[in-house]
Amino acid sequence: MTAEAKPDPLIHPITRLSICGLLAAGADWVEFAALRDAAGISDSVLSKQSRVLEEAHYVEVRKGAVGRKPRTWFRLTPAGRQAVEGHLAWLAQLEQAVAAGAQDASAARPAPAAADQPRPLRPPLLGST
Amino acid sequence: MRDVTRDPAALERLRVQRSRLADRLRPPWWYVAGAVVAWAVGFTGQFSLQYLPRVDYWAAGAAQLVLFCLLQWGLARSSGLKVGPRPRRVLRDGLFYYRPGRPALIAMLIVSLAVGETEFLLIRHGRIAAAAAAAVAGVVIQATLQLAWLRGVRQALRDGEAV
């Protein structure tokens, strides 16, 4: 991943992260039902969130039909792909930081008696990096 | 709406979702059967030169291409995913811009040329049975490689690298 690691507030919520992360996995176009089932979300949630992403020019939507059955396809725009890659890189750094913090906490624990109150681990908030 | 910084398992969840998406790309029976037919059609081209002079040699290649396009279209329709080299990107970035399953794709090209040449030489020397055996072996190898290519694409989807 070569994109600069930085958080993107638009794709920070879990549902939008799922949608963008799935679209960034590598398929050129992903159909509505495939995206909905893989993300484990409802039709209405996908419609609503995809509209937000489309308005931000992160996602391109193509509507078609097979017979009478309407079909909607999604794909990431280049801007969307860059934002997702940056955000995923930032999340990976965050994950590493949390894992390192957990290791430090367990190493710094002096005696079993003092282990009653473990050191709280707080991941950095959005925009604090 | 939930925030990923309050849910450290967000990336793990995304991995599971990608795996679920990749699983949709498992080839149905007709895809395997179609791949076998497409390669069989392709490898009959050499025989048509000798035994079917009225049939254009290139017609076998064109029929094979049409079958491959139909297979990819069918797979996209059944899986809900459009993967593999896209015609516009191929024109812009070349045939090998698409990385997933590339070793299998290169092997398919090499086997295709090798089997075609072997068939040509064997038919020219009148060894028809050997040429037919080479064609059958070619079909089996190519269909296996095509499934290996699809496996590579699925793995890349799981890893999020199939850009």
Interface residues (C-beta under 8 A of the other chain):
Chain A: H12 P13 I14 T15 L17 S18 G21 L22 A24 A25 G26 A27 D28 W29 V30 E31 F32 A33 A34 L35 D37 A38 A39 G40 V66 W73 R81 L88 L91 A92 L94 E95 V98 P123 P124 L125 L126
Chain B: M1 R2 D3 V4 T5 R6 D7 P8 A10 L11 R13 L14 Q17 R18 R20 L21 A22 R24 A76 R77 S79 G80 L81 K82 V83 R86 P100 V153 A156 L157 R158 G160 E161 A162 V163
